[in-house]
C-alpha cells in the first residue's frame, strides 16, 4: 500500500485532483448547451415528421419529407467517433478551433439532433388521434393543434426522451476527449488511458456515472410531474 501511494499513479492523481471540479463543470455545461441546441433543431424536425405526413395536420410536399428522413437517417448512421473527425473543419470554422469543450459542442449537436428528432417523432405519435380530431373539428389551426394539443399531450414522453438524449450526449461528450474535447472525458483519456493511470480512469468514470444517475433521476421525476394522468 505504501508503494502505491508513493508511485507515479497516485502522484499524477493528486496533481489532477484540483482540476476535477472544473472538468466536471465542463461536462455538465457542454451537455446542457449541446442538449439545448439539439432540441432547438430536433424538436421542429420531429414535429414536421409527424404533422407533415399525408394524413397529418399540416401535410408537406412528399419530396421534402423524403429529404428530411434521408438526412436524419444518414446522420444517425454515422458513428460518433467518425463524425467528430469529419466535422473538425466545421468546428474550426464556427468557433475558431477544433480543440476544447466549446469545439466539441459542434459535433455533439450534429450527432444528437437527428436522434432528438426521432425521439420527438415517437412522442408525438403517442398522442391520441381522437384528441387531434376534436381540435380540428373545433376549427383549430395546425399551429394551434401543435402548440396547444400535441406538445402538451406528449409532454411526459417528451421529457423522458429528452432525458435519454441528454444522457446519451453526456456519453458522447466523454468520447470527445479523444480529439481534444474537455471535461471528464479528457481526464479519463489523456491522463488515465494514455498514461496508464487506472486511478484517474476509475475516478473520471465514476463521476460520469454519478452525473448520469442524477440526470436520469431528475428527468424521470420531471416526466412524472408533467403527466396529468397521475394523481398528485
Buried (B, 14 or more C-beta within 10 A) or exposed (E): EEEEEEEEBBEBBEEBEEEBEEBBBBBBBBBBBBBEBBBEBBBEBBBBBBBBBEEBBBEBEEEEBEEBBEEBEEBBEBEBBEBBEEBBEBBBEBBEEBBBBBBBBBBBBBBBBBBBBBBBBBBBBEBEEEBBEEBBEEEBEBEBBBEEBBBEBBBBBBBBBBBBBBBBBBBBBBBBBBBBBBBBBBBBBBBBBEBEBEBBBEBBBEBBEEBBEEBBEEBEEBBEEBBEEEEE
